[in-house]
C-alpha cells in the first residue's frame, strides 16, 4: 500500500512517513518512487524563504537519482530482494524529504522555519545520509542499466556521504536581526523600522494578509504547545515572534489587502459551512461530534479519546473496516478540526466550544508569554491609540480593525489597550457613517467589554447611549448584533443592568432584534436580555416590550437547539415572578414547553423546561398543576432527568414530581383544594 503525501493535516517538522507494504510488487514500488522523486524535483521552482542552499542541494541529488530510477524502470524484471529493500528505504526517505520541502515553502510558516534553521539543516543532513545508507545495499551489477547511470549512482552515494548541510549565512544574519529586534521589545526601545522592513523582505512577507497568515500559524503552534507539557520550552520563542509579527502587521502595512466581506464576517466561508452535514463530524465510535479528530493509517478518522479507549481495550484493528493496523500512530486531522470549530461557532453548537475552552490554557491569554511579546504589545497599543486620535479616516478604521483582532482572544492585549485609553476613541467611531468603521469599532468594544475595567470606562464616557443607538440603527446587521453582545457584558455589573433597563429604547430594540434579526442576532439579543433580567426591575420591561409571544413562537418555529435553549432560559427567568408567569400562561405556553421537554436532546433545554414548569406551578397554582397532570409523557421525562440530568436539574425535577404527586393524591382523596395558596393562582389559558 502506497500512502499519498498529504501534509495539510500535520504540524511542520513532523515526518509521518510509512514503509510501503511488504507485498507490493517491485514495479508498483518503483513507479511510486519515481512519482515521489518527480514531486520533489518540482520544488526546484519554488521560493525558499530560508534554507535555500540545503534545499537546492537535496533536490539536485534526487534529480540525479531520478535518472537512475527511470532507467531501472525500463529494464526491471526479476530483481533480488536487496533491490526491493533499497527501493523501500528510498521511498521512506523521499516521503520525509517531500514533507521537509513542503514545510520550507509553506506560506504562513516562514518566520518559524527561519528560526528553526538549525533543526531544518540537521533534517536535510539526516535524510541525505539515509539515501546513502539505502544505496549501500543496492547491487548495481544485478541491474540492467547503462554504465553512465551506474556512475551517477556512485556519484550520488559519495555526495550523500560527504555533503555538508549548514545554516545559510544569510539566514544566520536575519536570525540575528530578529533576535536584536526582540531584544529592543524587551527593553522597551523604539524599533528601527528599516531593519524590520529588511527582515520582512527577506522572508517574502510583502502584504498585510501574508503577515496575518504568519500570525495564525504561530497562534496554532502556541495552542499545540500548550497541550504538550514536554514542549512548553518553545512557548517563549513562539510568543516573542507572535508579538513581533503583531507589531509588523499593524505598523508596517498600511493597507489590509483582503475584501471587507472576508475580513471578519467570512461570508464565503459561512456559505460553505452552511452546506456541510454535521453527521460527517461525528466519531464512528462515540457518535458525538469530534473534539480532536485523528486519522489512522487506514485513512479513517476518529475522535482521539474514543480511539485511544478502543486501543486500551486491547483492540488493534480499525473500528470501521476491521483491518488489522500495522501502526497505531495517530495523525491529528487539523483541517477537519478547524472546519468543525468554524461550523460549531457558525451554528452555535457548544460541543466544539467546550472543547476549545478545555484545551486553551488561560495563562496563554492572561500573560504575554515572553518579555519581548509583552514589550511588543505595549508598544503597539500606544501606536494604535495614537492612530485613533490623530489618524486619517482610513487609519482610524484600520486601527479599530487591528484592535478588534488583537482583543478577540487575548486578555493581555485587552489590558494593554485599556491602559492606553482607547475606549473613548472607539466610542467616537460609533457615529461614523462608514459601515465598516462602525462595525470594527463596535466589535472592538465588544471584545474590550470583557475586561473588568472597560465596562466602567464605557459607561463613564457616555457609551451606553451610543451602543444602544447602534443596536437600533446600526448600518450593518453585524454591527447591531455586536452591540447586543456588548450590552450583555456591560450588564454583568448590577448598576449597569439597571441603567441599561432604564433606557427606554434598549430592551425594545433587543426584542425587535429577536423578531427580525438573523439567527446570530437573535442569539445575542436573547443573551443580552437574559443578562438584564438579573436585575428584577427589568422583568416587567421585557414583558411590556412583547418578548413573551416572540419567545414562545421561537420554541415551535426554530430548529436550532441553542436558540431554543436561550429562549427557555429567558422564559424561566421571567416565570420566577408572578407577572412573568401570568404573561406566559396567557399565551397558552404549557403545550409548547411540554413538547420541547419531550423532543429536545439538549440537557440544558430540558433543565430550563423543568425550571419553567416548576415556576409556573408555584406562581400559577392548582389550575396549572391540574393541566400538567394530564400530560401522559411528563412523568416519564421528569424521571429520566432524575436519573440522567445534572444534580441541579434532578433537584428541580424532584420538586416538580412532588408537586404533581401531591396534587394527584389530593384529587384521589376527593379534595381538590389547590396545592398552593389560592390568592396566588391564576387561570391557565
C-alpha positions as a printed Julia matrix, in Angstrom:
685×3 Matrix{Float64}:
   0.0     0.0     0.0
   1.42    3.4    -1.0
   0.43    6.34    1.16
  -0.26    9.56   -0.65
   1.76   12.52    0.54
  -0.56   14.96    2.25
   0.9    17.43    4.7
  -2.18   19.56    5.21
  -3.19   17.77    8.41
   0.16   17.7    10.19
   2.41   20.1    12.03
   5.58   21.43   10.44
   8.8    19.49   11.0
   6.95   16.25   11.56
   7.51   13.42    9.1
   4.8    10.73    9.35
   6.27    8.6     6.53
   5.33    4.92    6.31
   7.03    1.93    4.74
   5.45    0.52    1.58
   3.58   -2.75    2.1
   5.76   -5.83    2.06
   3.56   -7.46   -0.58
   3.89   -4.62   -3.06
   5.25   -5.53   -6.49
   8.67   -4.1    -7.45
   7.21   -2.31  -10.49
   4.47   -0.61   -8.44
   7.0     0.4    -5.82
   9.37    1.78   -8.44
   6.63    3.75  -10.19
   5.53    5.27   -6.89
   9.13    6.12   -6.06
   9.54    7.87   -9.41
   6.36    9.87   -8.78
   7.73   10.94   -5.4
  11.06   11.93   -6.93
   9.3    13.99   -9.58
   7.27   15.74   -6.88
  10.49   16.58   -5.05
  12.11   17.88   -8.22
   9.11   20.13   -8.87
  10.18   22.17   -5.82
  13.13   23.49   -7.83
  10.98   26.4    -8.99
   9.52   27.16   -5.54
  10.52   30.11   -3.35
  12.5    29.11   -0.28
  12.44   31.94    2.29
  15.2    30.17    4.23
  17.37   27.06    3.84
  17.71   27.68    0.09
  21.15   26.11   -0.35
  20.33   22.92    1.53
  17.04   22.54   -0.32
  18.65   23.05   -3.76
  21.43   20.59   -2.91
  18.89   17.96   -1.87
  16.77   18.48   -4.97
  19.82   18.07   -7.23
  20.71   14.75   -5.6
  17.16   13.49   -6.11
  17.25   14.67   -9.74
  20.34   12.55  -10.31
  18.68    9.54   -8.69
  15.61   10.08  -10.84
  17.72    9.4   -13.93
  18.71    6.08  -12.4
  15.17    5.17  -11.35
  13.72    5.87  -14.8
  16.47    3.79  -16.41
  15.78    0.93  -14.0
  12.06    1.02  -14.86
  12.86    0.25  -18.48
  14.72   -2.93  -17.65
  13.03   -4.03  -14.44
  12.14   -7.71  -14.5
  13.03  -10.22  -11.82
  15.15   -8.41   -9.2
  16.86   -9.54   -5.96
  15.31   -8.79   -2.59
  18.15   -6.33   -1.88
  16.88   -4.12   -4.74
  13.38   -4.09   -3.29
  14.84   -3.27    0.13
  16.78   -0.35   -1.33
  13.74    0.99   -3.17
  11.64    0.71    0.0
  14.19    2.66    2.04
  14.44    5.3    -0.66
  10.65    5.55   -0.75
  10.53    6.16    3.0
  13.28    8.79    2.82
  11.76   10.53   -0.2
   8.49   10.88    1.69
  10.33   12.65    4.51
  12.24   14.9     2.11
   8.94   15.83    0.47
   7.47   16.77    3.85
  10.52   18.88    4.68
  10.45   20.74    1.35
   6.73   21.3     1.82
   7.44   22.87    5.21
  10.28   25.03    3.86
   7.97   26.56    1.24
   4.8    26.7     3.32
   3.07   30.07    3.4
   2.5    31.26    6.94
   5.38   29.27    8.43
   8.23   31.33    7.03
   9.28   33.09   10.22
   9.13   29.92   12.29
  11.06   27.84    9.74
  13.78   30.5     9.64
  14.13   30.45   13.42
  14.34   26.63   13.29
  17.12   26.71   10.68
  19.47   24.57   12.78
  16.9    21.81   13.02
  15.99   22.09    9.34
  19.65   21.79    8.3
  20.05   18.76   10.5
  16.98   17.12    8.96
  18.37   17.63    5.45
  21.62   16.03    6.63
  19.83   13.05    8.19
  17.69   12.4     5.12
  20.58   12.61    2.67
  22.62   10.22    4.83
  19.61    7.88    4.75
  19.75    7.94    0.95
  23.41    6.89    1.09
  22.58    4.09    3.52
  19.77    2.84    1.28
  22.03    2.81   -1.77
  24.67    0.81    0.13
  22.56   -2.35   -0.24
  21.87   -1.76   -3.93
  23.54   -4.44   -6.16
  24.21   -2.3    -9.22
  25.75   -5.23  -11.07
  22.42   -7.1   -10.87
  20.55   -4.32  -12.65
  20.3    -3.83  -16.38
  21.32   -0.16  -16.52
  23.94    1.71  -18.51
  27.43    2.32  -17.19
  26.76    6.07  -17.24
  23.76    5.63  -14.92
  25.81    3.43  -12.6
  28.4     6.17  -12.4
  25.64    8.64  -11.49
  24.52    6.41   -8.62
  28.07    6.04   -7.35
  28.49    9.81   -7.52
  25.26   10.34   -5.58
  26.47    7.92   -2.9
  29.75    9.81   -2.49
  27.99   13.19   -2.41
  25.39   11.98    0.06
  28.09   10.8     2.47
  30.21   13.95    2.24
  27.6    16.68    1.78
  27.65   19.38    4.43
  24.35   20.9     5.48
  24.77   24.07    7.47
  22.61   27.12    8.08
  22.92   29.62    5.24
  24.97   32.71    6.2
  22.1    34.94    5.03
  19.71   33.04    7.27
  22.05   33.5    10.24
  22.2    37.22    9.58
  18.41   37.62    9.51
  18.01   35.44   12.61
  20.4    37.78   14.4
  18.35   40.75   13.16
  15.18   39.22   14.58
  16.84   38.49   17.92
  18.05   42.1    18.04
  14.51   43.34   17.32
  13.1    41.1    20.05
  15.71   42.48   22.45
  14.51   46.02   21.75
  10.96   44.96   22.54
  12.16   43.52   25.85
  13.95   46.76   26.72
  11.07   49.0    25.57
  13.31   50.7    23.0
  11.86   52.17   19.8
  12.3    49.96   16.75
  14.29   50.65   13.61
  11.57   50.2    11.0
  14.1    49.93    8.18
  15.59   46.87    9.87
  12.15   45.29   10.31
  11.42   46.02    6.65
  14.6    44.18    5.58
  13.58   41.13    7.62
  10.12   41.06    6.07
  11.54   41.45    2.55
  13.96   38.58    3.15
  11.08   36.32    4.2
   8.92   37.46    1.28
   6.25   38.89    3.59
   5.09   41.79    1.42
   1.44   42.22    2.37
  -0.81   42.5     5.43
  -2.5    39.21    4.55
   0.84   37.36    4.41
   1.8    38.72    7.82
  -1.6    37.69    9.14
  -1.03   34.13    7.88
   2.24   34.02    9.81
   0.39   35.07   12.97
  -2.32   32.46   12.5
   0.31   29.77   12.09
   2.15   30.84   15.24
  -1.11   31.01   17.19
  -1.89   27.41   16.18
   1.61   26.32   17.2
   1.25   28.05   20.57
  -2.06   26.27   21.14
  -0.49   22.91   20.31
   2.48   23.51   22.61
   0.17   24.38   25.5
  -1.35   20.93   25.07
   2.08   19.3    25.2
   3.74   19.65   28.61
   7.03   18.29   27.26
   7.44   21.01   24.62
   6.46   24.15   26.5
  10.05   25.38   26.21
   9.15   26.54   22.7
   6.43   28.85   24.01
   8.68   31.78   24.84
  10.11   31.98   21.32
   6.69   31.43   19.72
   5.16   34.18   21.89
   8.03   36.57   21.08
   7.59   36.01   17.35
   3.84   36.47   17.74
   4.45   39.85   19.36
   6.93   40.8    16.63
   4.52   39.91   13.83
   1.6    41.64   15.59
   3.7    44.8    15.57
   4.63   44.26   11.91
   1.04   43.68   10.79
  -0.25   46.84   12.46
   2.69   49.2    11.91
   4.44   48.08    8.72
   1.43   47.59    6.44
  -0.93   50.46    5.67
  -3.43   48.5     3.57
  -5.49   45.46    4.55
  -5.4    43.52    1.3
  -8.46   41.29    1.75
 -12.04   42.0     0.81
 -14.11   43.67    3.51
 -16.64   40.85    3.36
 -13.88   38.39    4.23
 -12.21   40.4     6.97
 -14.36   39.17    9.79
 -17.77   38.11    8.58
 -16.3    35.4     6.31
 -19.46   35.27    4.22
 -17.94   32.94    1.65
 -16.82   30.62    4.38
 -20.22   30.78    6.04
 -21.95   29.79    2.82
 -19.64   26.81    2.53
 -20.17   25.83    6.16
 -23.93   26.01    5.81
 -23.8    23.2     3.24
 -21.87   20.79    5.45
 -23.51   17.74    7.01
 -22.75   17.66   10.76
 -23.06   13.85   10.69
 -19.7    13.85    8.91
 -18.19   15.4    12.05
 -19.31   12.55   14.31
 -16.86    9.96   15.59
 -17.82    6.48   14.26
 -17.21    5.1    17.76
 -18.91    7.58   20.11
 -21.3     9.13   17.53
 -20.52   12.51   19.14
 -19.11   15.49   17.25
 -15.34   15.09   17.34
 -13.31   17.42   19.56
  -9.86   16.21   18.5
 -10.11   14.27   15.2
  -7.2    11.97   14.38
  -6.62    9.76   11.35
  -5.37    6.16   11.34
  -3.18    4.58    8.67
  -6.37    3.19    7.09
  -7.45    6.74    6.31
 -10.43    6.72    8.68
 -10.86    9.46   11.27
 -11.97    9.14   14.91
 -12.07   11.31   17.98
  -8.76   10.9    19.82
 -10.37    9.99   23.16
 -12.56    7.32   21.54
  -9.84    5.61   19.51
  -7.45    5.6    22.48
 -10.16    3.96   24.57
 -10.56    1.41   21.77
  -6.82    0.65   21.85
  -6.73    0.44   25.65
  -9.44   -2.21   25.46
  -6.93   -4.43   23.64
  -8.11   -3.82   20.08
  -5.56   -3.43   17.28
  -7.89   -3.05   14.3
  -9.59   -0.13   12.57
 -13.08    0.02   14.15
 -14.74    0.91   10.86
 -13.07   -1.55    8.47
 -11.84   -4.28   10.83
  -8.44   -4.08    9.11
  -5.52   -5.02   11.38
  -3.36   -1.97   11.99
   0.36   -2.17   11.33
   0.79    1.06   13.26
  -1.28    2.75   15.93
   0.15    6.15   15.06
  -2.49    8.89   15.25
  -2.14   11.85   12.89
  -4.03   14.96   14.01
  -6.53   16.0    11.35
  -6.07   19.73   11.84
  -8.04   20.68    8.73
 -11.14   18.78    9.89
 -10.69   20.12   13.42
 -10.7    23.69   12.12
 -13.77   23.03    9.95
 -15.62   21.57   12.94
 -14.66   24.58   15.07
 -15.8    27.04   12.38
 -19.04   25.13   11.81
 -19.7    24.96   15.56
 -19.23   28.7    16.03
 -21.37   29.47   12.98
 -24.18   27.18   14.14
 -23.98   27.83   17.86
 -23.07   24.24   18.74
 -21.47   24.12   22.15
 -19.54   20.84   21.88
 -16.62   22.3    19.95
 -16.67   25.47   22.01
 -16.42   23.48   25.25
 -13.54   21.56   23.76
 -11.77   24.79   22.85
 -12.17   26.12   26.37
 -10.79   22.95   27.89
  -7.82   22.91   25.56
  -6.98   26.59   25.88
  -4.86   27.29   28.96
  -6.0    30.66   30.32
  -2.38   31.66   31.03
  -1.97   31.79   27.28
  -4.32   34.77   27.13
  -3.66   36.4    30.51
   0.12   36.56   30.05
   2.09   37.78   27.06
   4.22   34.62   27.03
   7.58   36.4    26.98
   9.17   39.75   27.77
   9.56   40.5    24.07
   5.87   39.79   23.4
   4.89   41.98   26.34
   7.02   44.86   25.1
   5.77   44.48   21.53
   2.09   44.62   22.52
   2.61   47.62   24.81
   4.45   49.48   22.05
   1.74   48.5    19.58
  -1.06   49.61   21.91
   0.45   53.1    22.14
   0.78   53.23   18.35
  -2.89   52.26   17.82
  -4.11   54.71   20.46
  -2.29   57.47   18.62
  -3.78   56.45   15.28
  -7.3    56.53   16.73
  -6.77   60.13   17.84
  -4.64   61.66   15.09
  -5.01   59.35   12.09
  -6.95   59.85    8.88
 -10.35   58.21    8.48
  -8.71   55.22    6.8
  -6.07   54.96    9.53
  -8.7    55.11   12.27
 -10.69   52.35   10.58
  -7.6    50.15   10.28
  -6.64   50.85   13.9
 -10.14   49.82   15.05
  -9.89   46.65   12.99
  -6.46   45.81   14.41
  -7.79   46.33   17.95
 -10.72   44.1    17.06
  -8.32   41.33   16.06
  -5.88   41.81   18.95
  -8.59   41.75   21.62
 -10.62   38.83   20.27
  -8.9    36.14   22.35
  -6.14   37.76   24.41
  -6.82   39.1    27.89
  -3.32   40.56   27.99
  -3.89   42.52   24.78
  -7.13   43.91   26.2
  -5.41   45.06   29.36
  -2.67   46.86   27.38
  -5.24   48.67   25.25
  -7.28   49.61   28.33
  -4.16   51.2    29.84
  -3.65   53.47   26.81
  -7.33   54.56   26.96
  -8.59   53.58   23.52
 -12.23   53.19   24.59
 -13.25   56.88   24.25
 -11.8    56.95   20.73
 -13.61   53.75   19.78
 -16.88   55.17   21.12
 -16.4    58.23   18.92
 -16.21   55.97   15.86
 -19.67   54.52   16.56
 -21.18   57.64   14.97
 -19.22   57.08   11.73
 -21.24   56.93    8.54
 -18.82   54.37    7.15
 -20.36   50.96    7.84
 -17.05   49.12    8.17
 -15.6    51.69   10.57
 -18.71   51.46   12.74
 -18.63   47.66   12.66
 -14.94   47.47   13.54
 -15.38   49.96   16.39
 -18.36   48.16   17.98
 -16.69   44.76   17.54
 -13.55   46.1    19.22
 -15.68   47.48   22.06
 -17.41   44.1    22.37
 -14.05   42.41   22.91
 -12.85   45.18   25.22
 -16.06   44.97   27.3
 -14.94   41.54   28.5
 -12.2    43.28   30.51
 -13.25   44.33   34.01
 -12.01   47.96   33.74
 -13.54   48.51   30.32
 -17.15   48.38   31.5
 -16.82   51.42   33.72
 -14.86   53.28   31.03
 -17.63   52.63   28.52
 -20.35   53.88   30.9
 -18.39   56.87   32.21
 -17.71   58.05   28.66
 -21.38   58.01   27.66
 -21.02   54.72   25.84
 -24.38   53.17   26.73
 -26.42   55.62   24.68
 -24.01   55.27   21.73
 -24.13   51.46   21.86
 -27.91   51.41   22.12
 -28.05   53.76   19.14
 -26.01   51.24   17.13
 -28.29   48.49   18.42
 -31.28   50.31   16.95
 -29.87   51.94   13.83
 -26.53   50.27   13.11
 -25.5    50.48    9.45
 -24.96   46.71    9.25
 -26.68   43.73   10.85
 -23.28   42.65   12.19
 -22.89   45.99   13.99
 -26.3    45.63   15.63
 -25.61   42.11   16.85
 -22.19   43.18   18.23
 -23.97   46.0    20.1
 -26.34   43.48   21.7
 -23.42   41.31   22.82
 -21.63   44.35   24.23
 -24.65   45.21   26.35
 -24.59   41.67   27.72
 -21.03   42.07   29.01
 -21.63   45.55   30.38
 -24.76   44.22   32.11
 -22.63   41.86   34.19
 -22.45   44.74   36.72
 -25.68   45.27   38.66
 -25.56   49.05   38.5
 -25.21   48.97   34.71
 -28.02   46.42   34.29
 -30.27   48.97   35.94
 -29.0    51.83   33.75
 -29.5    49.86   30.53
 -33.01   48.82   31.54
 -33.94   52.41   32.35
 -33.05   53.49   28.81
 -36.5    53.33   27.12
 -35.0    52.17   23.8
 -32.69   49.36   24.96
 -34.99   46.43   25.73
 -37.48   47.2    22.9
 -34.55   47.22   20.46
 -33.38   43.83   21.72
 -36.89   42.41   21.38
 -37.08   43.82   17.86
 -33.83   42.01   17.07
 -35.39   38.74   18.23
 -38.3    39.38   15.87
 -36.4    40.39   12.73
 -32.72   39.57   13.18
 -30.54   36.78   11.86
 -30.02   33.68   13.98
 -26.78   35.13   15.37
 -28.56   38.42   16.12
 -31.39   36.58   17.85
 -28.89   34.68   19.99
 -27.04   37.84   21.03
 -30.3    39.61   21.84
 -31.54   36.68   23.92
 -28.31   36.51   25.87
 -28.39   40.27   26.48
 -31.98   40.12   27.76
 -31.07   37.19   29.99
 -28.29   39.29   31.5
 -30.58   42.27   32.02
 -33.13   40.08   33.82
 -30.61   39.6    36.61
 -31.94   42.99   37.74
 -35.51   42.36   39.0
 -36.74   45.76   37.81
 -36.19   44.75   34.19
 -38.63   41.87   34.34
 -41.73   43.93   33.6
 -39.86   45.92   30.92
 -39.11   42.74   28.95
 -42.75   41.64   29.23
 -44.02   45.1    28.22
 -41.79   45.05   25.13
 -43.69   41.99   23.88
 -40.93   39.43   24.36
 -43.06   36.54   25.64
 -45.11   35.82   22.45
 -41.94   36.03   20.35
 -40.07   33.62   22.58
 -42.87   31.09   22.58
 -43.18   31.31   18.78
 -39.45   30.61   18.51
 -39.89   27.42   20.52
 -42.0    25.96   17.72
 -40.58   27.7    14.64
 -36.85   27.4    15.34
 -34.82   24.26   14.63
 -31.63   25.35   16.41
 -31.16   23.81   19.84
 -29.05   26.7    21.1
 -31.71   29.3    20.31
 -34.44   27.16   21.84
 -32.33   26.77   24.99
 -31.76   30.54   25.18
 -35.49   31.19   24.76
 -36.26   28.8    27.6
 -33.62   30.43   29.81
 -35.28   33.83   29.38
 -38.78   32.41   29.88
 -37.71   30.52   33.01
 -36.24   33.71   34.46
 -39.38   35.67   33.64
 -41.58   32.97   35.2
 -39.84   33.37   38.56
 -42.03   36.46   39.04
 -45.82   36.29   39.18
 -46.17   38.8    36.34
 -43.92   36.67   34.14
 -45.92   33.52   34.85
 -49.18   35.31   34.0
 -47.76   36.6    30.71
 -46.52   33.12   29.76
 -49.77   31.36   30.67
 -51.83   33.84   28.69
 -50.02   32.64   25.57
 -51.02   29.0    26.11
 -47.41   28.05   26.75
 -47.82   24.73   28.55
 -48.18   22.53   25.49
 -45.21   24.14   23.76
 -42.97   23.69   26.79
 -44.04   20.07   27.24
 -43.31   19.39   23.57
 -39.78   20.75   23.89
 -39.27   18.67   27.04
 -40.33   15.54   25.15
 -38.39   16.11   21.95
 -35.27   18.08   22.8
 -31.94   16.3    23.04
 -30.32   19.2    24.89
 -29.82   18.62   28.62
 -29.77   22.38   29.21
 -33.06   22.85   27.35
 -34.7    20.1    29.38
 -33.49   21.65   32.63
 -34.89   25.06   31.68
 -38.2    23.39   30.75
 -38.41   21.86   34.23
 -37.47   25.19   35.86
 -40.14   26.94   33.82
 -42.84   24.39   34.6
 -41.96   24.43   38.3
 -42.14   28.24   38.43
 -45.49   28.14   36.62
 -46.82   25.71   39.22
 -45.55   27.81   42.13
 -46.94   31.08   40.76
 -49.9    29.69   38.82
 -51.39   27.44   41.45
 -53.72   24.45   41.14
 -55.02   25.28   37.68
 -51.53   24.93   36.2
 -50.78   21.76   38.16
 -54.07   20.23   37.03
 -53.13   20.96   33.42
 -49.69   19.35   33.76
 -51.02   16.23   35.49
 -52.97   15.44   32.33
 -49.77   15.17   30.26
 -49.12   11.44   29.63
 -45.39   11.91   28.97
 -44.41   14.43   31.65
 -43.69   11.98   34.46
 -41.51    9.84   32.2
 -39.47   12.87   31.15
 -39.06   14.0    34.76
 -37.88   10.57   35.96
 -35.45   10.46   33.05
 -33.97   13.78   34.18
 -33.82   12.46   37.74
 -31.56    9.65   36.57
 -29.57   11.32   33.81
 -29.64   15.07   34.44
 -27.28   17.3    36.39
 -27.68   17.5    40.17
 -29.41   20.86   39.78
 -31.79   19.53   37.13
 -32.51   16.46   39.24
 -33.47   18.61   42.23
 -35.87   20.65   40.14
 -37.36   17.54   38.56
 -37.78   16.03   42.03
 -39.58   19.17   43.25
 -41.94   19.15   40.28
 -42.66   15.43   40.71
 -43.52   16.07   44.36
 -45.94   18.86   43.4
 -47.63   16.63   40.82
 -47.87   13.67   43.21
 -49.39   15.82   45.98
 -52.0    17.17   43.59
 -52.82   13.66   42.36
 -53.2    12.35   45.92
 -55.48   15.24   46.85
 -57.59   14.62   43.75
 -57.85   10.9    44.5
 -58.96   11.56   48.07
 -61.72   13.86   46.86
 -60.06   17.04   47.98
 -59.32   19.34   45.08
 -58.02   22.24   47.09
 -55.1    23.9    45.36
 -51.65   22.75   46.3
 -50.6    26.38   46.66
 -52.3    29.4    48.25
 -55.45   30.34   46.3
 -54.62   34.01   46.17
 -51.56   33.27   44.02
 -53.31   31.1    41.46
 -54.1    32.38   38.0
 -56.15   30.94   35.19
 -54.14   28.81   32.73
 -55.29   29.74   29.25
